[in-house]
């Protein structure tokens, strides 16, 4: 489970004081239950598996419902070819993906996506050793079938992570979903009521950012 820190306790207090934060945080448990039930069906389906790793943005927190998140939206755009095994967790950091999510990666999934790092960027202490952790994460992803998002932040640690992603993408080991610069579009109208998570508009944009790299990954696999 993701670590419980002073910042998560601060969010507990904020959720009481700011109604929008409380409304979004209240999605955490029902969304997690919905994905857990869907994961059991996915594993039993015999269909090609898309394994989604990451934090609350891959859970879809902030959307009107679970189907409003970027993962279901992108699966629909692709024609729903995948059974989705969503191993993400709200509050997850890079180390949580390494410790709690990757060990449950099934053998030979068709597609793996990674969207993580926002929770690691919140404080200087959290940013410490982030590039090294991300390098370990990249080493443990299945080559040729993984799509990984860059970090949109402009600090030194985010730039170092993005350089690792660009290098791995250049070698063809992963496809890169680039969230730098203007990719995410204007914040106005794209954030949920907690002013942190995307809303449905924001998740449409994230699905669009991932769509090209995911299609490229699938096309590469078909050629190979």
C-alpha positions in Angstrom: 0.0 0.0 0.0 1.2 3.6 -0.6 3.0 5.2 2.3 1.0 7.3 4.7 2.9 10.5 5.4 2.4 14.0 6.9 1.1 15.2 3.5 -1.7 12.6 3.4 -2.7 13.5 7.0 -2.7 17.2 5.9 -5.1 16.1 3.0 -7.4 14.5 5.6 -7.7 17.9 7.3 -8.0 19.8 4.0 -10.8 17.4 2.9 -12.9 18.6 5.9 -12.1 22.3 5.3 -12.5 22.3 1.5 -15.6 20.5 0.2 -14.1 19.9 -3.3 -11.2 18.0 -1.9 -13.5 15.9 0.2 -15.7 15.1 -2.8 -12.8 13.9 -4.9 -11.2 11.9 -2.1 -14.5 10.2 -1.5 -14.1 8.5 -4.9 -10.9 6.6 -3.8 -12.5 3.6 -2.2 -15.4 3.0 -4.6 -13.2 3.4 -7.6 -10.6 1.0 -6.1 -13.4 -1.6 -5.5 -14.7 -1.2 -9.0 -11.2 -1.8 -10.4 -10.6 -4.7 -8.1 -13.7 -6.4 -9.3 -12.8 -5.7 -12.9 -9.3 -7.0 -12.4 -10.7 -10.4 -11.4 -12.8 -10.5 -14.5 -9.9 -9.4 -16.7 -7.6 -12.2 -15.4 -10.2 -14.8 -16.0 -11.3 -13.5 -19.4 -8.6 -15.0 -21.6 -8.5 -11.7 -23.6 -5.3 -9.7 -24.3 -4.3 -7.9 -21.1 -3.5 -4.2 -20.8 -1.8 -3.7 -17.4 -2.1 -0.1 -16.1 0.4 0.9 -13.5 0.4 4.2 -11.6 -1.4 6.4 -9.1 -4.8 8.1 -8.7 -4.8 9.4 -12.3 -4.8 5.9 -13.6 -7.6 5.1 -11.1 -9.5 8.0 -12.8 -10.0 9.9 -9.6 -11.6 13.3 -10.4 -13.7 12.0 -13.3 -17.5 11.8 -13.0 -17.2 8.0 -12.8 -14.6 5.2 -13.4 -15.4 5.1 -17.1 -14.4 8.8 -17.3 -10.8 8.0 -16.6 -8.2 8.0 -19.3 -7.7 4.2 -19.3 -11.3 3.3 -20.2 -11.5 6.2 -22.6 -8.5 5.1 -24.5 -9.6 1.4 -24.5 -12.9 2.6 -26.1 -11.0 4.7 -28.7 -9.0 1.6 -29.6 -12.2 -0.5 -30.1 -12.0 -2.1 -26.6 -9.5 -4.8 -27.6 -8.2 -5.3 -24.1 -9.2 -6.7 -20.7 -7.8 -4.1 -18.3 -5.8 -5.1 -15.3 -5.5 -1.9 -13.4 -2.9 -2.3 -10.6 -2.6 1.5 -9.9 -3.4 2.9 -6.4 -4.3 6.3 -5.2 -1.3 8.0 -3.6 1.2 5.7 -5.2 4.7 6.9 -5.8 7.4 5.4 -8.0 8.6 3.1 -5.2 5.1 1.8 -4.7 4.9 0.8 -8.3 8.2 -1.1 -7.8 7.1 -2.7 -4.5 3.4 -3.3 -4.8 2.4 -3.2 -8.5 5.1 -4.7 -10.6 5.3 -7.9 -8.6 1.7 -8.6 -9.7 2.5 -8.1 -13.4 1.3 -11.2 -15.3 3.5 -13.0 -17.7 3.6 -11.6 -21.2 0.9 -8.9 -21.0 0.0 -7.4 -24.4 0.4 -3.8 -23.2 1.8 -2.1 -20.1 1.3 1.6 -19.4 2.9 3.7 -16.6 1.7 7.1 -15.4 3.4 7.9 -12.1 5.5 10.6 -10.5 3.1 13.4 -9.5 3.2 12.3 -5.9 7.0 12.2 -5.9 7.2 15.8 -7.1 5.3 17.3 -4.2 8.3 18.2 -2.0 12.1 18.3 -2.3 12.4 15.4 0.1 10.2 13.2 -2.0 12.1 14.2 -5.2 15.3 12.8 -3.8 16.5 9.7 -5.7 13.6 9.8 -8.1 15.7 9.4 -11.2 17.3 6.3 -9.7 14.0 4.8 -8.8 12.6 5.5 -12.2 15.7 3.9 -13.8 14.9 0.8 -11.8 11.3 0.9 -12.9 12.3 1.2 -16.6 14.6 -1.8 -16.2 11.8 -3.9 -14.9 9.2 -3.1 -17.5 8.7 -5.6 -20.4 10.5 -4.2 -23.4 8.6 -3.5 -26.6 5.2 -3.5 -24.9 5.4 -0.6 -22.5 4.3 3.0 -22.8 5.5 5.4 -20.1 4.5 9.0 -19.5 7.0 11.8 -19.0 6.8 14.1 -16.0 5.5 17.6 -16.9 7.3 19.3 -14.0 10.3 21.5 -14.8 12.6 20.6 -11.8 15.9 18.9 -12.2 14.7 15.5 -11.1 11.8 15.5 -13.6 14.2 16.5 -16.3 16.5 13.7 -15.4 13.6 11.2 -15.5 12.5 12.5 -18.9 16.0 12.1 -20.2 15.9 8.5 -19.2 12.6 8.0 -20.9 13.8 9.7 -24.1 16.9 7.5 -24.1 14.8 4.3 -23.6 12.3 5.5 -26.3 15.2 6.1 -28.7 16.3 2.6 -28.3 12.8 1.2 -28.9 12.6 -0.3 -25.4 9.5 1.8 -24.6 7.2 4.2 -26.2 6.9 7.6 -24.6 3.7 9.4 -23.8 5.0 13.0 -23.7 3.2 15.2 -21.2 5.8 18.0 -21.3 5.2 21.6 -22.5 1.7 22.3 -23.9 0.7 18.7 -24.2 -1.8 18.7 -21.4 -3.4 22.0 -22.6 -4.7 24.8 -20.4 -5.5 23.9 -16.8 -8.6 26.0 -16.9 -11.6 23.7 -17.2 -9.5 20.5 -17.0 -9.2 20.1 -13.2 -11.6 18.4 -10.7 -12.9 20.3 -7.8 -9.9 19.5 -5.6 -7.7 21.5 -8.1 -5.2 18.7 -8.4 -6.7 15.7 -10.2 -8.0 15.9 -13.8 -11.7 16.0 -14.5 -13.3 14.4 -17.5 -11.9 17.1 -19.8 -8.4 16.5 -18.5 -8.7 12.7 -18.8 -9.8 13.1 -22.5 -6.5 15.0 -23.0 -4.4 12.3 -21.3 -6.1 9.6 -23.3 -5.1 11.5 -26.4 -1.5 11.8 -25.2 -1.3 8.1 -24.7 -3.2 7.1 -27.9 -0.4 7.6 -30.4 2.3 5.9 -28.4 0.0 3.0 -27.6 -0.9 2.5 -31.2 2.8 2.7 -32.1 3.6 0.1 -29.5 0.9 -2.3 -30.8 2.0 -1.7 -34.4 5.6 -2.5 -33.5 4.6 -5.7 -31.8 2.5 -6.7 -34.8 5.5 -6.2 -37.1 7.8 -8.2 -34.8 
